[in-house]
Amino acid sequence: MKIDKIWYTNHPISFALIPLSWVFCAIVALRRIAYKFRKSYHPPIPIPIIIVGNITVGGTGKTPLVVFIVNYLKKQGFKPAIVSRGYGGRAQSQPQSVYPDSDPQLVGDEPILLARQTGCPIVVAPKRSLAVQRLLKNEDCNIIISDDGLQHYALHRDIEIAVIDGIRRCGNQRCLPAGPLREPVKRLEKIDFIVIKNGGLQDEFAMQYDSKSLRRVVDDGISQSLSSLRSNTVHAVAGIGHPALFFNTLRDYGLILYCHEFPDHHRYKQSDIHFNDDLAVIMTEKDAVKCRQIASPQHWYLPIEARLPSAFGERLLKELEYFRK
């Protein structure tokens, strides 16, 4: 049984797990209280730290939003840098600087994607304060964005941004393991910005995705329009938090799909993406980061770009005015 059926409906198993959910919520609350007395790491210089995260398990669109924020701030004259946990990376020493050609097995897939799309300094470490210290020591930056880390209270934050899936939102609104929440829904009341992917209510900022031309995995200098494959049958590969959204995007362009769904942050092997036919294979850009060494010319990835209302950028700049004085 898929865990989503338990977390995003009023499934009987979810009700049975509610007592464990209460225990989880109590631990979360105690941890937050502890950090009111235990000082979080704050950089020795006045540099703003923006946390982009979520309160649910699974992908909600944090990485495209981080890319949007970084590129927007660059246009406003800031010098941004990024810190991340580097989920899935197995580097023996920490922290690790990340570059477009870094090994995803060492630093994780999302940080490499961020490096490719932003060109700004990126450092990963499970203890994000170490990543911040590395950046301040070696890079010329004046603002730091943390990709994920809303629950990483060991790092001080000046602005918190939560991303929510507009379709699934907070599911059954229960904390783990009875539901998908890492923190109770009330936590959103203390968040500075709430960004909704594929939706948006009052006081929320709607984030939409724009699909770009397909790019060849083994040579992203070669591209073709997605519409050129209309009515064609293709293999669709996705190892992300909510693969159905990716598959539906391809269907919206008129493609006929053989869907291959994998867990988020899946470590691909050759047999996962080769299907003994000559059909095109289309994957997400996050998956392409990990598949380049095992791909062939028939493998393509679909770049996406986040789009937010101008009011989001205007309010973000207003929040940052204090640091520009």
RADA-V498396 format. One record per residue. N is the residue number from 1. RES is the residue in one letter. SS is DSSP state (h for helix, s for strand, l for the rest). NEAR is the number of other ideal C-beta (glycine too) atoms within 10 Angstrom. D_CENTER is the distance of its C-alpha to the mean C-alpha in whole Angstrom. Layout:
n: (N,N)
res: (RES,RES)
ss: (SS,SS)
near: (NEAR,NEAR)
d_center: (D_CENTER,D_CENTER)
This chain:
n: (1,2,3,4,5,6,7,8,9,10,11,12,13,14,15,16,17,18,19,20,21,22,23,24,25,26,27,28,29,30,31,32,33,34,35,36,37,38,39,40,41,42,43,44,45,46,47,48,49,50,51,52,53,54,55,56,57,58,59,60,61,62,63,64,65,66,67,68,69,70,71,72,73,74,75,76,77,78,79,80,81,82,83,84,85,86,87,88,89,90,91,92,93,94,95,96,97,98,99,100,101,102,103,104,105,106,107,108,109,110,111,112,113,114,115,116,117,118,119,120,121,122,123,124,125,126,127,128,129,130,131,132,133,134,135,136,137,138,139,140,141,142,143,144,145,146,147,148,149,150,151,152,153,154,155,156,157,158,159,160,161,162,163,164,165,166,167,168,169,170,171,172,173,174,175,176,177,178,179,180,181,182,183,184,185,186,187,188,189,190,191,192,193,194,195,196,197,198,199,200,201,202,203,204,205,206,207,208,209,210,211,212,213,214,215,216,217,218,219,220,221,222,223,224,225,226,227,228,229,230,231,232,233,234,235,236,237,238,239,240,241,242,243,244,245,246,247,248,249,250,251,252,253,254,255,256,257,258,259,260,261,262,263,264,265,266,267,268,269,270,271,272,273,274,275,276,277,278,279,280,281,282,283,284,285,286,287,288,289,290,291,292,293,294,295,296,297,298,299,300,301,302,303,304,305,306,307,308,309,310,311,312,313,314,315,316,317,318,319,320,321,322,323,324,325)
res: (M,K,I,D,K,I,W,Y,T,N,H,P,I,S,F,A,L,I,P,L,S,W,V,F,C,A,I,V,A,L,R,R,I,A,Y,K,F,R,K,S,Y,H,P,P,I,P,I,P,I,I,I,V,G,N,I,T,V,G,G,T,G,K,T,P,L,V,V,F,I,V,N,Y,L,K,K,Q,G,F,K,P,A,I,V,S,R,G,Y,G,G,R,A,Q,S,Q,P,Q,S,V,Y,P,D,S,D,P,Q,L,V,G,D,E,P,I,L,L,A,R,Q,T,G,C,P,I,V,V,A,P,K,R,S,L,A,V,Q,R,L,L,K,N,E,D,C,N,I,I,I,S,D,D,G,L,Q,H,Y,A,L,H,R,D,I,E,I,A,V,I,D,G,I,R,R,C,G,N,Q,R,C,L,P,A,G,P,L,R,E,P,V,K,R,L,E,K,I,D,F,I,V,I,K,N,G,G,L,Q,D,E,F,A,M,Q,Y,D,S,K,S,L,R,R,V,V,D,D,G,I,S,Q,S,L,S,S,L,R,S,N,T,V,H,A,V,A,G,I,G,H,P,A,L,F,F,N,T,L,R,D,Y,G,L,I,L,Y,C,H,E,F,P,D,H,H,R,Y,K,Q,S,D,I,H,F,N,D,D,L,A,V,I,M,T,E,K,D,A,V,K,C,R,Q,I,A,S,P,Q,H,W,Y,L,P,I,E,A,R,L,P,S,A,F,G,E,R,L,L,K,E,L,E,Y,F,R,K)
ss: (l,l,h,h,h,h,h,l,l,l,l,h,h,h,h,h,l,h,h,h,h,h,h,h,h,h,h,h,h,h,h,h,h,h,h,h,h,l,l,l,s,l,l,l,l,l,l,s,s,s,s,s,s,l,l,s,l,l,l,l,l,h,h,h,h,h,h,h,h,h,h,h,h,h,h,l,l,l,l,s,s,s,s,s,l,l,l,l,l,l,l,l,l,l,l,s,s,l,l,l,l,l,l,h,h,h,h,l,h,h,h,h,h,h,h,h,h,h,l,l,l,s,s,s,l,l,l,h,h,h,h,h,h,h,h,h,h,h,l,l,l,l,s,s,s,s,s,l,l,l,l,l,l,l,s,l,l,l,s,s,s,s,s,s,s,l,l,l,l,l,l,l,l,l,s,l,l,l,l,l,s,l,l,l,h,h,h,h,h,h,l,l,s,s,s,s,s,l,l,l,l,l,l,l,s,s,s,s,s,s,s,s,s,s,s,s,l,l,s,s,s,s,s,s,l,h,h,h,h,l,l,l,s,s,s,s,s,s,l,l,l,l,h,h,h,h,h,h,h,h,h,h,l,l,l,s,s,s,s,s,s,l,l,l,l,l,l,l,l,h,h,h,h,l,l,l,l,l,l,l,s,s,s,s,h,h,h,h,h,h,h,h,h,h,l,l,l,l,s,s,s,s,s,s,s,s,s,s,l,h,h,h,h,h,h,h,h,h,h,l,h,h,h,h,l)
near: (7,7,13,15,11,23,26,20,12,9,18,9,14,20,13,11,20,14,10,14,19,13,12,21,17,11,11,18,12,9,13,13,10,10,12,9,6,10,9,14,15,15,16,8,7,11,17,19,22,24,26,25,22,26,22,26,17,16,20,24,26,24,25,23,23,27,22,22,28,23,16,17,22,14,8,13,8,21,13,22,25,27,31,28,20,30,16,18,25,11,16,6,7,16,22,22,17,29,13,14,9,22,16,25,13,18,28,27,28,28,30,25,25,25,21,19,19,22,12,22,21,29,27,30,22,14,15,26,18,16,29,25,18,20,23,17,7,12,15,9,18,16,22,26,29,25,28,21,22,21,15,18,16,13,20,15,20,18,18,20,25,24,28,24,23,19,13,20,16,19,20,18,13,25,25,19,18,25,24,25,24,17,23,18,15,8,17,15,8,9,17,15,21,17,26,20,25,15,14,18,10,4,7,16,19,16,24,15,17,10,16,15,14,21,18,19,26,17,11,16,6,13,14,13,12,20,12,10,19,11,8,11,12,17,19,23,27,24,23,24,20,19,21,14,19,24,19,11,18,20,13,10,15,12,20,14,14,13,14,17,14,17,10,18,19,17,13,19,10,11,9,17,23,15,14,6,11,6,14,18,22,27,27,22,21,25,28,27,22,24,24,16,11,16,23,12,11,19,22,24,24,23,18,20,14,21,12,20,13,7,9,19,17,9,14,20,14,9,14,17,8,10,13,12,5)
d_center: (25,22,20,19,22,23,20,20,24,27,28,30,28,26,29,31,28,28,30,27,25,27,27,24,24,27,25,22,25,27,24,23,27,27,25,27,30,28,27,23,23,24,24,28,28,26,23,20,17,14,12,9,8,9,12,12,11,9,6,7,5,3,3,7,8,8,10,12,13,14,16,17,18,20,22,23,24,22,21,17,16,13,12,10,11,11,11,13,15,19,20,23,23,21,20,19,18,16,17,17,19,18,18,15,17,18,15,12,10,7,9,12,10,10,13,14,13,14,17,17,17,15,16,14,16,16,18,16,20,21,18,19,23,22,21,23,26,25,23,25,22,22,19,16,12,11,7,7,11,12,14,15,18,20,18,20,18,20,17,15,12,11,9,11,12,15,17,16,16,17,18,22,21,22,20,20,22,23,20,16,16,15,18,20,20,22,19,18,21,21,17,18,16,15,13,13,12,15,17,18,21,23,22,18,17,16,13,14,13,16,17,18,21,21,21,22,20,23,24,22,25,26,24,26,25,23,26,29,28,29,31,30,29,26,24,20,18,14,13,9,9,11,14,16,14,14,18,19,18,20,23,23,24,27,26,27,25,25,22,21,18,17,14,11,11,15,17,19,23,25,26,23,23,26,29,32,32,32,29,26,23,20,16,13,12,10,13,15,14,16,19,20,23,24,24,27,27,27,23,21,17,16,14,13,13,12,15,16,19,21,22,18,19,23,22,19,22,24,23,23,26,28,26,28,31)
